[in-house]
Amino acid sequence: MRMFSPDARAAARALRPDADTVDVVVARAAWSVIAEPGDGAAGALIREVGAVEALLCALDRRSPEEASRRVRTATDLVGVDKARARWLPRADPRAVVQALESARHVKARLLLPGDAEWPASLDDLDVHAPVALWVRGRPALLAARRRVAIVGARASTPYGEHLAAELAGDLAQTGAVIVSGGAYGIDGAAHRAALRVDGPTVALLAGGVDRAYPAGHQRLLTEIAARGAVVSEVPCGAAPTKWRFLARNRLIAALGDATVVVEAGWRSGSLNTAGHAASLGRPLGAVPGPVTSAASAGCHRLLREYDARCVTTTQEVRELWGEAPVPGPAVDAPDPDRTRLLDALSSRSALPVQELARRSGLDEARIAALLGILDLEGAVRRTDGGWRRAAR
């Protein structure tokens, strides 16, 4: 089969010399070229017979009989023949070689399921899980112990950017990996805050990892690739499209142990990420904003309609994934007798102990003891006529 040509195998071997089977590297790279992100038919076929045999079935019609049967996806039944109609127009062996060589040129790695750095949390996406990930930077961050997705509006306000930076910086400083989409606004504020404290951060892109999108974040994405990780499921050179942004959001939600939406409009794309997090059973948090702010309307919608947790501090974010709250300083419960005595006292006229006993219902010995303490605190003052509240 031309897809497994000597050139393709050589490019795969150069990119992944550690791989056990070069054909698997070629097949996974080819699937990322010919199938759109989240293609359930491709995912089901690969799960059934493996990436190599699935590619043979999709393009050459040479595969075991059972692989040619209709494959079940999450929503309906899709025949291999029907899916093949959308795969074949992209089945260019040169595009696969170019994808592998371009990745090597920008020092990207092709991460495959089964690799030590592969994030097992993505497997929760079932047949819609990525067939492979193209990674620039530190792929080990994808399998780090604690990851939190922080997302929000591109057209953010100073309020939202400040809170995103506060949360991301504090969490990254204590070792949490900040996951976001590399976009303007909240995403950028979260990434920058993590980098400022030398913390780990991962940017998931809708286009190839060799393309800075948005262009204004070229320096930021270059820095993330140098100190964190820039990740995509489409090969180098692939353009970001509206559909790919929506598909990318499922990866952000699946990769995070929790998702926090800092600021979002009523129809923000961040709500799409939040919806994926909710469907995956991931903890979901939303930062409230002013009720008059359109930029926070989506967060308030999440709190009302998606059962999101209200979060305002990093400790509340940690509680989303089950971390026990840090106990605060012990606070003594108010003494009810003290409260009753203070209610009985007047700040205008002095009252004798006997009158205070009548008003408060406390005995005179208890009143005398409490008055001594209140006198030391400066809360009461003694005069010839008795006791009164001190002026504050």
Order of alpha helices (4+ residues) and beta strands (2+ residues): alpha-alpha-alpha-alpha-beta-beta-alpha-alpha-beta-beta-beta-alpha-beta-alpha-beta-alpha-beta-alpha-beta-alpha-beta-alpha-beta-alpha-alpha-alpha-alpha-beta-beta
